[in-house]
Amino acid sequence: MLNRVREMWKQRQERETLYATAAYWDHKAEVFRGKAVSMWPNNVLNELYEREDEVEIRRRLGDVNGLDVLDLGCGTGRMSRWLAAQGARVTGVDFSAGALAIAKSESSGPNPAYQHGSIFELTFDGAFDVVFVWGVVTTACKTENEVLDAMIRIRRALRSGGRLLLTEPIHKGFLHRVLDMNVSTFVSVMRRAGFEIRMVAPLHFWPVRLLLSYVAWPGWITRPVYAIGNLGMKLPGLSKLGDYTLIVATPKA
């Protein structure tokens, strides 16, 4: 376990070139199991993150039954399968062939449907009622122009009246993944791409994430520490310590 933590810390130091490659995620698909393939080594923490995102999807999108949903950067298809179980018609897109192989093996039937491709290869035109993006833009994009390109492609994929639900670790400085950008700049780029921003909210307390994510701590440690972090987010001033930012947006008329 110690060797794996060292390896992940080394990878983090090289993250600006490494995380944006399909080879990195293909390697994770070979080495890790469960949600850790496209998330953290601590699968208990991954499950808690996933549950929180499910709550936010229900709260922000309501009933998705019968809607066409794009799960962009679907990884192993965790959220694609959950959205399909809610009655949505789901297309999952990811650039990691290894992750998609797992997604297909863990899915049954034509829904979700999966496609191989990157965020910069999207060519959908008005095909979806909802686009869901979880931690993809900030690992795929290195520059403001790349964010703009990605956002224009996402907007084109949405129908008139469609909605984008995006949860991304948007940071400038130490906590950034590949993209080194603050939230206000990110939101301004979304507006330039043709989005109306409906809401912006913090998610996940980053000090707790740093403590829990790199080691597969047992549930009796992970769950209470995670709960304490979420409570801390509600204290005055500490909401700024959110690791992820949730953004709901719609295409401009």
VEXVEX-939996 format. One record per residue (C-alpha): x, y, z. Coordinates in nm, 3 decimals, padded with zeros to 5 digits. Layout:
      c1      c2      c3
       X       Y       Z
...
//
This chain:
      c1      c2      c3
  00.000  00.000  00.000
  00.283  00.240  00.084
  00.438  00.183 -00.258
  00.106  00.261 -00.426
  00.071  00.584 -00.228
  00.423  00.684 -00.334
  00.339  00.606 -00.695
  00.021  00.814 -00.681
  00.205  01.107 -00.522
  00.463  01.090 -00.800
  00.181  01.084 -01.054
  00.026  01.388 -00.891
  00.351  01.576 -00.933
  00.334  01.494 -01.304
 -00.042  01.546 -01.327
 -00.046  01.829 -01.579
  00.089  01.599 -01.849
 -00.027  01.262 -01.714
 -00.395  01.298 -01.617
 -00.497  01.424 -01.960
 -00.379  01.106 -02.136
 -00.591  00.801 -02.210
 -00.290  00.582 -02.124
 -00.304  00.694 -01.759
 -00.669  00.593 -01.722
 -00.617  00.271 -01.918
 -00.341  00.182 -01.669
 -00.574  00.252 -01.377
 -00.830  00.019 -01.535
 -00.568 -00.257 -01.526
 -00.436 -00.192 -01.175
 -00.739 -00.089 -00.967
 -01.077 -00.244 -00.896
 -01.423 -00.101 -00.845
 -01.478  00.273 -00.837
 -01.103  00.327 -00.781
 -01.049  00.273 -01.155
 -01.165  00.627 -01.229
 -01.165  00.776 -00.879
 -00.955  00.739 -00.560
 -00.791  00.428 -00.408
 -01.034  00.462 -00.113
 -01.350  00.300 -00.248
 -01.549  00.390  00.064
 -01.477  00.757 -00.008
 -01.566  00.700 -00.373
 -01.903  00.559 -00.270
 -01.971  00.862 -00.050
 -01.879  01.100 -00.333
 -02.107  00.907 -00.566
 -02.402  00.917 -00.327
 -02.360  01.290 -00.281
 -02.360  01.341 -00.657
 -02.675  01.129 -00.691
 -02.846  01.353 -00.435
 -02.739  01.662 -00.628
 -02.861  01.518 -00.960
 -03.204  01.452 -00.810
 -03.213  01.797 -00.649
 -03.094  01.994 -00.952
 -03.242  01.796 -01.240
 -03.550  01.635 -01.090
 -03.705  01.343 -01.277
 -03.486  01.231 -01.569
 -03.722  00.953 -01.679
 -03.752  00.957 -02.058
 -03.475  01.214 -02.107
 -03.173  01.174 -02.336
 -02.863  01.214 -02.119
 -02.497  01.238 -02.215
 -02.258  01.117 -01.943
 -01.941  01.284 -02.066
 -01.627  01.117 -01.934
 -01.831  00.822 -01.812
 -01.530  00.612 -01.708
 -01.648  00.270 -01.595
 -02.012  00.372 -01.640
 -02.105  00.410 -01.273
 -02.325  00.715 -01.321
 -02.438  00.605 -01.667
 -02.592  00.292 -01.517
 -02.747  00.488 -01.230
 -02.902  00.742 -01.468
 -03.035  00.461 -01.688
 -03.190  00.303 -01.377
 -03.375  00.634 -01.323
 -03.534  00.593 -01.666
 -03.303  00.811 -01.876
 -03.172  00.708 -02.217
 -02.799  00.738 -02.157
 -02.499  00.772 -02.385
 -02.166  00.738 -02.206
 -01.855  00.878 -02.376
 -01.497  00.830 -02.257
 -01.150  00.837 -02.411
 -01.017  00.545 -02.206
 -01.068  00.215 -02.388
 -00.983  00.029 -02.066
 -01.249  00.208 -01.864
 -01.508  00.162 -02.140
 -01.436 -00.213 -02.152
 -01.526 -00.230 -01.783
 -01.835 -00.015 -01.840
 -01.961 -00.247 -02.112
 -01.888 -00.561 -01.910
 -02.083 -00.426 -01.611
 -02.382 -00.310 -01.817
 -02.656 -00.517 -01.976
 -02.873 -00.428 -02.271
 -02.854 -00.125 -02.500
 -02.902  00.136 -02.225
 -02.654  00.282 -02.145
 -02.488  00.295 -02.486
 -02.115  00.368 -02.486
 -01.891  00.549 -02.731
 -01.515  00.591 -02.740
 -01.397  00.950 -02.781
 -01.262  01.256 -02.606
 -01.431  01.577 -02.500
 -01.259  01.747 -02.795
 -01.418  01.507 -03.043
 -01.783  01.566 -02.953
 -01.991  01.629 -03.263
 -02.343  01.586 -03.124
 -02.591  01.848 -03.243
 -02.895  01.907 -03.024
 -02.908  01.540 -02.924
 -02.949  01.561 -02.544
 -03.178  01.703 -02.280
 -02.905  01.676 -02.017
 -02.527  01.664 -02.021
 -02.365  01.537 -01.701
 -01.993  01.595 -01.648
 -01.801  01.480 -01.341
 -01.434  01.574 -01.309
 -01.356  01.571 -01.681
 -01.302  01.928 -01.800
 -01.036  02.000 -01.537
 -00.836  01.691 -01.630
 -00.879  01.713 -02.008
 -00.816  02.086 -02.054
 -00.487  02.268 -02.001
 -00.574  02.615 -02.129
 -00.861  02.863 -02.138
 -00.899  02.803 -02.512
 -00.939  02.430 -02.455
 -01.207  02.494 -02.193
 -01.386  02.721 -02.440
 -01.366  02.455 -02.713
 -01.501  02.187 -02.478
 -01.785  02.407 -02.356
 -01.891  02.503 -02.708
 -01.908  02.135 -02.799
 -02.113  02.057 -02.487
 -02.353  02.344 -02.561
 -02.403  02.220 -02.917
 -02.484  01.875 -02.784
 -02.776  02.015 -02.583
 -03.125  02.074 -02.712
 -03.295  02.408 -02.663
 -03.400  02.416 -02.298
 -03.149  02.145 -02.209
 -02.937  02.149 -01.896
 -02.573  02.096 -01.808
 -02.486  01.961 -01.463
 -02.115  01.983 -01.410
 -01.917  01.889 -01.097
 -01.549  01.971 -01.133
 -01.246  02.023 -00.906
 -01.185  02.379 -01.026
 -00.881  02.530 -00.856
 -00.597  02.770 -00.915
 -00.278  02.672 -00.735
 -00.185  02.365 -00.532
 -00.517  02.180 -00.558
 -00.557  02.204 -00.935
 -00.556  01.886 -01.143
 -00.453  01.965 -01.502
 -00.642  02.292 -01.547
 -00.501  02.573 -01.330
 -00.794  02.816 -01.318
 -01.020  02.977 -01.059
 -01.397  02.935 -01.053
 -01.480  03.290 -01.166
 -01.266  03.254 -01.480
 -01.412  02.910 -01.551
 -01.765  03.046 -01.526
 -01.678  03.340 -01.752
 -01.552  03.098 -02.017
 -01.880  02.905 -01.992
 -02.070  03.228 -02.057
 -01.851  03.299 -02.361
 -01.938  02.951 -02.488
 -02.308  03.036 -02.479
 -02.425  02.921 -02.136
 -02.650  03.088 -01.882
 -02.524  02.999 -01.534
 -02.812  02.896 -01.308
 -02.620  02.809 -00.994
 -02.271  02.756 -00.855
 -02.214  02.566 -00.529
 -01.920  02.399 -00.350
 -01.902  02.023 -00.286
 -01.669  01.800 -00.079
 -01.435  01.940  00.188
 -01.085  01.926  00.036
 -00.885  01.887  00.364
 -01.081  01.567  00.431
 -01.034  01.449  00.073
 -00.656  01.489  00.102
 -00.663  01.293  00.427
 -00.880  01.007  00.301
 -00.835  00.966 -00.073
 -00.490  00.814 -00.122
 -00.521  00.531  00.132
 -00.792  00.263  00.134
 -00.905  00.348  00.486
 -01.183  00.125  00.626
 -01.539  00.253  00.646
 -01.531  00.306  01.022
 -01.264  00.572  00.965
 -01.373  00.711  00.629
 -01.745  00.767  00.697
 -01.725  00.970  01.019
 -01.432  01.181  00.896
 -01.620  01.251  00.573
 -01.931  01.347  00.771
 -01.727  01.585  00.986
 -01.591  01.747  00.669
 -01.940  01.800  00.529
 -02.050  01.957  00.856
 -01.743  02.181  00.845
 -01.849  02.305  00.500
 -02.158  02.456  00.662
 -01.959  02.675  00.901
 -01.903  03.043  00.811
 -01.620  03.082  00.563
 -01.543  02.711  00.527
 -01.761  02.662  00.219
 -01.464  02.810  00.031
 -01.280  02.485  00.107
 -01.494  02.284 -00.132
 -01.288  02.049 -00.348
 -01.545  02.033 -00.629
 -01.771  02.301 -00.772
 -02.121  02.213 -00.889
 -02.246  02.424 -01.179
 -02.591  02.409 -01.338
 -02.620  02.587 -01.672
 -02.849  02.612 -01.974
 -02.779  02.716 -02.334
 -02.851  03.081 -02.407
 -03.163  03.131 -02.614
//
